[in-house]
Amino acid sequence: YYLNKQNEKLLIFNNFNIKINKGAVSAMVGPSGCGKTTLVNIIAGYIKPIMGEVLVNNKIINCPGEDRIVINQEDDLFGWMTVYENMKLVVKGDEIIEKFLNLTNLLKFKNLYPSELSGGMKKRLSFARALAVDPEFIIMDEPFGSLDYRIKQKLHEELLNIVKASNKTVLLVTHDIEEAIFLSERIIILSKELAEIRQEIIVPFDYPRKIELKDSIDFLNLKRKIKLV
Protein backbone atom coordinates (compact mmCIF):
# COMPACT_ATOMS: atom_id res chain seq x y z
CA TYR A 1 0.00 0.00 0.00
CA TYR A 2 0.92 3.67 -0.13
CA LEU A 3 -0.79 6.76 1.29
CA ASN A 4 -2.16 9.40 -1.10
CA LYS A 5 -2.62 13.11 -0.32
CA GLN A 6 -5.95 12.35 1.37
CA ASN A 7 -4.16 9.88 3.67
CA GLU A 8 -6.03 7.02 2.03
CA LYS A 9 -4.42 3.61 1.58
CA LEU A 10 -4.06 2.70 -2.09
CA LEU A 11 -3.17 -0.84 -3.11
CA ILE A 12 -0.03 -1.29 -5.23
CA PHE A 13 0.14 -5.09 -5.52
CA ASN A 14 -2.74 -7.53 -5.35
CA ASN A 15 -2.47 -11.27 -6.04
CA PHE A 16 0.91 -10.60 -7.63
CA ASN A 17 2.95 -13.72 -8.41
CA ILE A 18 6.03 -14.02 -10.57
CA LYS A 19 8.79 -16.60 -10.92
CA ILE A 20 12.24 -15.64 -12.19
CA ASN A 21 14.07 -18.65 -13.60
CA LYS A 22 17.59 -19.27 -12.34
CA GLY A 23 20.28 -18.18 -14.81
CA ALA A 24 17.75 -16.35 -17.00
CA VAL A 25 17.40 -12.68 -17.90
CA SER A 26 13.79 -11.61 -17.34
CA ALA A 27 12.40 -8.13 -17.95
CA MET A 28 9.52 -6.31 -16.31
CA VAL A 29 7.98 -3.53 -18.38
CA GLY A 30 5.51 -0.92 -17.21
CA PRO A 31 4.89 2.84 -17.22
CA SER A 32 6.09 5.22 -14.51
CA GLY A 33 4.08 4.96 -11.31
CA CYS A 34 2.92 1.37 -11.72
CA GLY A 35 5.01 0.01 -8.83
CA LYS A 36 8.16 -1.26 -10.56
CA THR A 37 10.63 0.39 -8.20
CA THR A 38 8.59 -0.65 -5.16
CA LEU A 39 8.88 -4.23 -6.35
CA VAL A 40 12.65 -3.81 -6.80
CA ASN A 41 12.91 -2.60 -3.19
CA ILE A 42 10.88 -5.57 -1.94
CA ILE A 43 13.02 -8.10 -3.82
CA ALA A 44 16.20 -6.37 -2.66
CA GLY A 45 14.97 -6.58 0.93
CA TYR A 46 14.70 -2.83 1.53
CA ILE A 47 10.91 -3.02 2.04
CA LYS A 48 8.92 -5.80 3.71
CA PRO A 49 5.62 -6.73 2.05
CA ILE A 50 2.50 -6.44 4.23
CA MET A 51 1.37 -9.83 2.95
CA GLY A 52 3.06 -12.54 0.92
CA GLU A 53 6.75 -13.29 0.62
CA VAL A 54 9.73 -13.20 -1.70
CA LEU A 55 12.00 -16.23 -2.01
CA VAL A 56 15.45 -16.52 -3.56
CA ASN A 57 16.59 -20.14 -3.86
CA ASN A 58 13.70 -21.10 -1.55
CA LYS A 59 14.90 -18.72 1.19
CA ILE A 60 12.48 -16.04 2.40
CA ILE A 61 13.82 -12.51 1.93
CA ASN A 62 13.46 -10.21 4.95
CA CYS A 63 16.42 -7.86 4.50
CA PRO A 64 19.21 -6.96 2.04
CA GLY A 65 21.79 -9.68 1.46
CA GLU A 66 24.97 -10.49 -0.43
CA ASP A 67 23.04 -12.88 -2.67
CA ARG A 68 21.26 -9.91 -4.33
CA ILE A 69 22.56 -6.67 -5.79
CA VAL A 70 20.74 -3.72 -7.35
CA ILE A 71 22.08 -1.66 -10.26
CA ASN A 72 20.21 1.65 -10.45
CA GLN A 73 19.99 4.44 -12.99
CA GLU A 74 22.25 6.57 -10.79
CA ASP A 75 25.92 5.64 -10.54
CA ASP A 76 26.76 4.32 -7.07
CA LEU A 77 30.41 5.38 -7.30
CA PHE A 78 32.54 7.33 -4.84
CA GLY A 79 33.95 10.40 -6.57
CA TRP A 80 37.05 10.68 -4.40
CA MET A 81 38.14 7.12 -5.21
CA THR A 82 39.75 5.84 -8.39
CA VAL A 83 38.20 3.12 -10.53
CA TYR A 84 40.44 0.59 -8.79
CA GLU A 85 39.61 1.90 -5.31
CA ASN A 86 35.88 1.79 -6.07
CA MET A 87 36.31 -1.88 -6.94
CA LYS A 88 38.45 -2.58 -3.87
CA LEU A 89 35.66 -1.23 -1.67
CA VAL A 90 33.39 -4.16 -2.53
CA VAL A 91 35.80 -7.00 -3.30
CA LYS A 92 39.26 -7.95 -2.05
CA GLY A 93 42.09 -9.36 -4.13
CA ASP A 94 43.93 -7.75 -7.01
CA GLU A 95 43.36 -10.74 -9.29
CA ILE A 96 39.55 -10.58 -8.98
CA ILE A 97 39.49 -6.80 -9.40
CA GLU A 98 41.64 -6.90 -12.51
CA LYS A 99 39.59 -9.77 -13.95
CA PHE A 100 36.35 -7.78 -13.87
CA LEU A 101 37.94 -4.50 -14.92
CA ASN A 102 39.40 -6.34 -17.90
CA LEU A 103 36.04 -7.98 -18.64
CA THR A 104 34.39 -4.55 -18.81
CA ASN A 105 37.29 -2.93 -20.72
CA LEU A 106 38.23 -0.66 -17.82
CA LEU A 107 41.58 -2.07 -16.72
CA LYS A 108 43.63 0.62 -18.48
CA PHE A 109 41.50 3.29 -16.78
CA LYS A 110 41.91 1.89 -13.26
CA ASN A 111 43.70 5.00 -11.93
CA LEU A 112 41.10 7.48 -13.17
CA TYR A 113 38.42 9.07 -11.00
CA PRO A 114 34.68 8.88 -11.82
CA SER A 115 34.69 12.53 -12.91
CA GLU A 116 37.17 11.56 -15.63
CA LEU A 117 34.97 8.75 -17.00
CA SER A 118 32.25 8.94 -19.63
CA GLY A 119 28.68 7.95 -18.75
CA GLY A 120 29.15 4.59 -20.44
CA MET A 121 32.38 3.89 -18.56
CA LYS A 122 30.72 4.70 -15.24
CA LYS A 123 27.95 2.25 -16.04
CA ARG A 124 30.48 -0.44 -16.97
CA LEU A 125 32.18 0.14 -13.62
CA SER A 126 28.85 -0.32 -11.83
CA PHE A 127 28.42 -3.64 -13.65
CA ALA A 128 32.01 -4.68 -12.87
CA ARG A 129 31.39 -4.06 -9.16
CA ALA A 130 28.10 -5.95 -9.25
CA LEU A 131 29.60 -9.01 -10.94
CA ALA A 132 32.74 -9.00 -8.79
CA VAL A 133 30.82 -9.55 -5.54
CA ASP A 134 29.38 -12.70 -7.17
CA PRO A 135 25.67 -12.31 -6.30
CA GLU A 136 23.14 -14.96 -7.25
CA PHE A 137 20.57 -12.40 -8.36
CA ILE A 138 21.15 -9.08 -10.16
CA ILE A 139 18.25 -6.60 -10.12
CA MET A 140 18.57 -3.82 -12.69
CA ASP A 141 16.25 -0.83 -12.13
CA GLU A 142 16.30 1.35 -15.28
CA PRO A 143 20.12 0.95 -15.40
CA PHE A 144 20.58 2.69 -18.75
CA GLY A 145 18.03 5.47 -18.23
CA SER A 146 20.55 8.28 -17.79
CA LEU A 147 22.56 7.46 -20.94
CA ASP A 148 22.11 8.87 -24.43
CA TYR A 149 20.80 6.59 -27.17
CA ARG A 150 24.13 5.88 -28.89
CA ILE A 151 25.95 4.90 -25.70
CA LYS A 152 22.95 2.89 -24.54
CA GLN A 153 22.95 0.84 -27.76
CA LYS A 154 26.63 -0.02 -27.39
CA LEU A 155 26.28 -1.01 -23.74
CA HIS A 156 23.24 -3.18 -24.42
CA GLU A 157 25.35 -5.51 -26.55
CA GLU A 158 28.52 -5.35 -24.44
CA LEU A 159 26.93 -5.90 -21.05
CA LEU A 160 24.32 -8.42 -22.21
CA ASN A 161 27.02 -10.81 -23.38
CA ILE A 162 28.99 -10.34 -20.15
CA VAL A 163 25.95 -10.98 -17.94
CA LYS A 164 24.86 -14.04 -19.95
CA ALA A 165 28.37 -15.49 -19.77
CA SER A 166 28.28 -15.12 -15.97
CA ASN A 167 25.11 -17.25 -15.79
CA LYS A 168 23.56 -14.92 -13.20
CA THR A 169 19.83 -14.61 -12.61
CA VAL A 170 18.78 -11.15 -13.75
CA LEU A 171 15.60 -9.08 -13.45
CA LEU A 172 15.59 -5.98 -15.65
CA VAL A 173 12.99 -3.36 -14.71
CA THR A 174 12.39 -0.81 -17.46
CA HIS A 175 9.81 1.23 -19.35
CA ASP A 176 11.83 0.80 -22.59
CA ILE A 177 10.24 -1.97 -24.69
CA GLU A 178 13.16 -2.15 -27.14
CA GLU A 179 15.60 -2.57 -24.26
CA ALA A 180 13.48 -5.29 -22.68
CA ILE A 181 13.26 -7.29 -25.92
CA PHE A 182 16.96 -7.05 -26.72
CA LEU A 183 18.24 -7.95 -23.26
CA SER A 184 15.78 -10.53 -21.95
CA GLU A 185 14.34 -13.93 -22.77
CA ARG A 186 11.00 -13.28 -21.06
CA ILE A 187 9.02 -10.06 -20.64
CA ILE A 188 6.47 -9.47 -17.89
CA ILE A 189 4.13 -6.62 -18.84
CA LEU A 190 2.52 -4.69 -15.99
CA SER A 191 -0.75 -2.74 -16.02
CA LYS A 192 -0.72 1.06 -16.00
CA GLU A 193 -1.99 1.66 -12.45
CA LEU A 194 -2.36 -1.25 -10.05
CA ALA A 195 0.69 -3.47 -10.54
CA GLU A 196 -0.96 -6.50 -12.09
CA ILE A 197 0.56 -8.75 -14.72
CA ARG A 198 -1.21 -8.14 -18.01
CA GLN A 199 0.79 -10.61 -20.07
CA GLU A 200 4.03 -12.59 -20.22
CA ILE A 201 5.86 -12.88 -23.53
CA ILE A 202 8.72 -15.21 -24.44
CA VAL A 203 11.41 -13.50 -26.51
CA PRO A 204 12.30 -15.89 -29.38
CA PHE A 205 15.84 -14.66 -30.16
CA ASP A 206 18.92 -16.73 -29.32
CA TYR A 207 21.98 -15.44 -27.47
CA PRO A 208 24.46 -13.95 -28.17
CA ARG A 209 22.59 -11.03 -29.72
CA LYS A 210 23.97 -8.33 -31.97
CA ILE A 211 22.68 -4.77 -32.09
CA GLU A 212 21.57 -5.30 -35.71
CA LEU A 213 18.80 -7.52 -34.33
CA LYS A 214 16.87 -4.36 -33.43
CA ASP A 215 16.37 -3.58 -37.13
CA SER A 216 15.00 -7.01 -38.02
CA ILE A 217 11.36 -7.53 -39.02
CA ASP A 218 10.79 -10.08 -36.23
CA PHE A 219 12.15 -7.68 -33.60
CA LEU A 220 10.04 -4.76 -34.84
CA ASN A 221 6.92 -6.94 -35.00
CA LEU A 222 7.43 -8.09 -31.41
CA LYS A 223 7.96 -4.49 -30.31
CA ARG A 224 4.70 -3.50 -32.02
CA LYS A 225 2.87 -6.42 -30.38
CA ILE A 226 3.99 -5.42 -26.89
CA LYS A 227 2.95 -1.81 -27.44
CA LEU A 228 -0.58 -3.04 -28.15
CA VAL A 229 -0.87 -5.00 -24.89
C-alpha positions as CSV (number, residue, x, y, z in Angstrom):
1,Y,0.0,0.0,0.0
2,Y,0.9,3.7,-0.1
3,L,-0.8,6.8,1.3
4,N,-2.2,9.4,-1.1
5,K,-2.6,13.1,-0.3
6,Q,-5.9,12.4,1.4
7,N,-4.2,9.9,3.7
8,E,-6.0,7.0,2.0
9,K,-4.4,3.6,1.6
10,L,-4.1,2.7,-2.1
11,L,-3.2,-0.8,-3.1
12,I,0.0,-1.3,-5.2
13,F,0.1,-5.1,-5.5
14,N,-2.7,-7.5,-5.3
15,N,-2.5,-11.3,-6.0
16,F,0.9,-10.6,-7.6
17,N,2.9,-13.7,-8.4
18,I,6.0,-14.0,-10.6
19,K,8.8,-16.6,-10.9
20,I,12.2,-15.6,-12.2
21,N,14.1,-18.6,-13.6
22,K,17.6,-19.3,-12.3
23,G,20.3,-18.2,-14.8
24,A,17.8,-16.3,-17.0
25,V,17.4,-12.7,-17.9
26,S,13.8,-11.6,-17.3
27,A,12.4,-8.1,-18.0
28,M,9.5,-6.3,-16.3
29,V,8.0,-3.5,-18.4
30,G,5.5,-0.9,-17.2
31,P,4.9,2.8,-17.2
32,S,6.1,5.2,-14.5
33,G,4.1,5.0,-11.3
34,C,2.9,1.4,-11.7
35,G,5.0,0.0,-8.8
36,K,8.2,-1.3,-10.6
37,T,10.6,0.4,-8.2
38,T,8.6,-0.6,-5.2
39,L,8.9,-4.2,-6.4
40,V,12.6,-3.8,-6.8
41,N,12.9,-2.6,-3.2
42,I,10.9,-5.6,-1.9
43,I,13.0,-8.1,-3.8
44,A,16.2,-6.4,-2.7
45,G,15.0,-6.6,0.9
46,Y,14.7,-2.8,1.5
47,I,10.9,-3.0,2.0
48,K,8.9,-5.8,3.7
49,P,5.6,-6.7,2.1
50,I,2.5,-6.4,4.2
51,M,1.4,-9.8,2.9
52,G,3.1,-12.5,0.9
53,E,6.7,-13.3,0.6
54,V,9.7,-13.2,-1.7
55,L,12.0,-16.2,-2.0
56,V,15.4,-16.5,-3.6
57,N,16.6,-20.1,-3.9
58,N,13.7,-21.1,-1.6
59,K,14.9,-18.7,1.2
60,I,12.5,-16.0,2.4
61,I,13.8,-12.5,1.9
62,N,13.5,-10.2,5.0
63,C,16.4,-7.9,4.5
64,P,19.2,-7.0,2.0
65,G,21.8,-9.7,1.5
66,E,25.0,-10.5,-0.4
67,D,23.0,-12.9,-2.7
68,R,21.3,-9.9,-4.3
69,I,22.6,-6.7,-5.8
70,V,20.7,-3.7,-7.3
71,I,22.1,-1.7,-10.3
72,N,20.2,1.6,-10.4
73,Q,20.0,4.4,-13.0
74,E,22.2,6.6,-10.8
75,D,25.9,5.6,-10.5
76,D,26.8,4.3,-7.1
77,L,30.4,5.4,-7.3
78,F,32.5,7.3,-4.8
79,G,34.0,10.4,-6.6
80,W,37.0,10.7,-4.4
81,M,38.1,7.1,-5.2
82,T,39.8,5.8,-8.4
83,V,38.2,3.1,-10.5
84,Y,40.4,0.6,-8.8
85,E,39.6,1.9,-5.3
86,N,35.9,1.8,-6.1
87,M,36.3,-1.9,-6.9
88,K,38.4,-2.6,-3.9
89,L,35.7,-1.2,-1.7
90,V,33.4,-4.2,-2.5
91,V,35.8,-7.0,-3.3
92,K,39.3,-8.0,-2.1
93,G,42.1,-9.4,-4.1
94,D,43.9,-7.7,-7.0
95,E,43.4,-10.7,-9.3
96,I,39.6,-10.6,-9.0
97,I,39.5,-6.8,-9.4
98,E,41.6,-6.9,-12.5
99,K,39.6,-9.8,-13.9
100,F,36.4,-7.8,-13.9
101,L,37.9,-4.5,-14.9
102,N,39.4,-6.3,-17.9
103,L,36.0,-8.0,-18.6
104,T,34.4,-4.5,-18.8
105,N,37.3,-2.9,-20.7
106,L,38.2,-0.7,-17.8
107,L,41.6,-2.1,-16.7
108,K,43.6,0.6,-18.5
109,F,41.5,3.3,-16.8
110,K,41.9,1.9,-13.3
111,N,43.7,5.0,-11.9
112,L,41.1,7.5,-13.2
113,Y,38.4,9.1,-11.0
114,P,34.7,8.9,-11.8
115,S,34.7,12.5,-12.9
116,E,37.2,11.6,-15.6
117,L,35.0,8.7,-17.0
118,S,32.2,8.9,-19.6
119,G,28.7,7.9,-18.7
120,G,29.1,4.6,-20.4
121,M,32.4,3.9,-18.6
122,K,30.7,4.7,-15.2
123,K,27.9,2.3,-16.0
124,R,30.5,-0.4,-17.0
125,L,32.2,0.1,-13.6
126,S,28.9,-0.3,-11.8
127,F,28.4,-3.6,-13.7
128,A,32.0,-4.7,-12.9
129,R,31.4,-4.1,-9.2
130,A,28.1,-6.0,-9.3
131,L,29.6,-9.0,-10.9
132,A,32.7,-9.0,-8.8
133,V,30.8,-9.6,-5.5
134,D,29.4,-12.7,-7.2
135,P,25.7,-12.3,-6.3
136,E,23.1,-15.0,-7.3
137,F,20.6,-12.4,-8.4
138,I,21.2,-9.1,-10.2
139,I,18.3,-6.6,-10.1
140,M,18.6,-3.8,-12.7
141,D,16.2,-0.8,-12.1
142,E,16.3,1.4,-15.3
143,P,20.1,0.9,-15.4
144,F,20.6,2.7,-18.8
145,G,18.0,5.5,-18.2
146,S,20.6,8.3,-17.8
147,L,22.6,7.5,-20.9
148,D,22.1,8.9,-24.4
149,Y,20.8,6.6,-27.2
150,R,24.1,5.9,-28.9
151,I,25.9,4.9,-25.7
152,K,22.9,2.9,-24.5
153,Q,23.0,0.8,-27.8
154,K,26.6,0.0,-27.4
155,L,26.3,-1.0,-23.7
156,H,23.2,-3.2,-24.4
157,E,25.3,-5.5,-26.6
158,E,28.5,-5.3,-24.4
159,L,26.9,-5.9,-21.0
160,L,24.3,-8.4,-22.2
161,N,27.0,-10.8,-23.4
162,I,29.0,-10.3,-20.1
163,V,26.0,-11.0,-17.9
164,K,24.9,-14.0,-19.9
165,A,28.4,-15.5,-19.8
166,S,28.3,-15.1,-16.0
167,N,25.1,-17.3,-15.8
168,K,23.6,-14.9,-13.2
169,T,19.8,-14.6,-12.6
170,V,18.8,-11.1,-13.8
171,L,15.6,-9.1,-13.5
172,L,15.6,-6.0,-15.6
173,V,13.0,-3.4,-14.7
174,T,12.4,-0.8,-17.5
175,H,9.8,1.2,-19.4
176,D,11.8,0.8,-22.6
177,I,10.2,-2.0,-24.7
178,E,13.2,-2.2,-27.1
179,E,15.6,-2.6,-24.3
180,A,13.5,-5.3,-22.7
181,I,13.3,-7.3,-25.9
182,F,17.0,-7.1,-26.7
183,L,18.2,-8.0,-23.3
184,S,15.8,-10.5,-22.0
185,E,14.3,-13.9,-22.8
186,R,11.0,-13.3,-21.1
187,I,9.0,-10.1,-20.6
188,I,6.5,-9.5,-17.9
189,I,4.1,-6.6,-18.8
190,L,2.5,-4.7,-16.0
191,S,-0.7,-2.7,-16.0
192,K,-0.7,1.1,-16.0
193,E,-2.0,1.7,-12.5
194,L,-2.4,-1.2,-10.0
195,A,0.7,-3.5,-10.5
196,E,-1.0,-6.5,-12.1
197,I,0.6,-8.7,-14.7
198,R,-1.2,-8.1,-18.0
199,Q,0.8,-10.6,-20.1
200,E,4.0,-12.6,-20.2
201,I,5.9,-12.9,-23.5
202,I,8.7,-15.2,-24.4
203,V,11.4,-13.5,-26.5
204,P,12.3,-15.9,-29.4
205,F,15.8,-14.7,-30.2
206,D,18.9,-16.7,-29.3
207,Y,22.0,-15.4,-27.5
208,P,24.5,-13.9,-28.2
209,R,22.6,-11.0,-29.7
210,K,24.0,-8.3,-32.0
211,I,22.7,-4.8,-32.1
212,E,21.6,-5.3,-35.7
213,L,18.8,-7.5,-34.3
214,K,16.9,-4.4,-33.4
215,D,16.4,-3.6,-37.1
216,S,15.0,-7.0,-38.0
217,I,11.4,-7.5,-39.0
218,D,10.8,-10.1,-36.2
219,F,12.1,-7.7,-33.6
220,L,10.0,-4.8,-34.8
221,N,6.9,-6.9,-35.0
222,L,7.4,-8.1,-31.4
223,K,8.0,-4.5,-30.3
224,R,4.7,-3.5,-32.0
225,K,2.9,-6.4,-30.4
226,I,4.0,-5.4,-26.9
227,K,3.0,-1.8,-27.4
228,L,-0.6,-3.0,-28.1
229,V,-0.9,-5.0,-24.9
